[in-house]
Amino acid sequence: MDQVTADIESLFQGLDDALSGASDEDLETKTVVMHQKSRGADEERTLKTILERTLDGHMPEHLAQLRDLREALGF
């Protein structure tokens, strides 16, 4: 669990480092192509949309998985 926690902290530190120079306008207007391999689609999304979907949707799903693992392992 210590390694998992360290990896999560490292992920968020990297995210903070990457976004520290971005302005609100950058987040609202700059786009990148997202390759959705599981859906076989490519979509252009703003940085804000990516962050919202990741932090509000995708990451909580993984946190729920980690919570289930902790319970299964008796932590």
Protein Blocks (a to p, Z undefined) as FASTA:
>chain_A
ZZmmmmmmmmmmmmmmmmmmpcfklmmmpccddddfknopacdddfklmmmmmmmmmmmm
mmmmmmmmmmmnoZZ
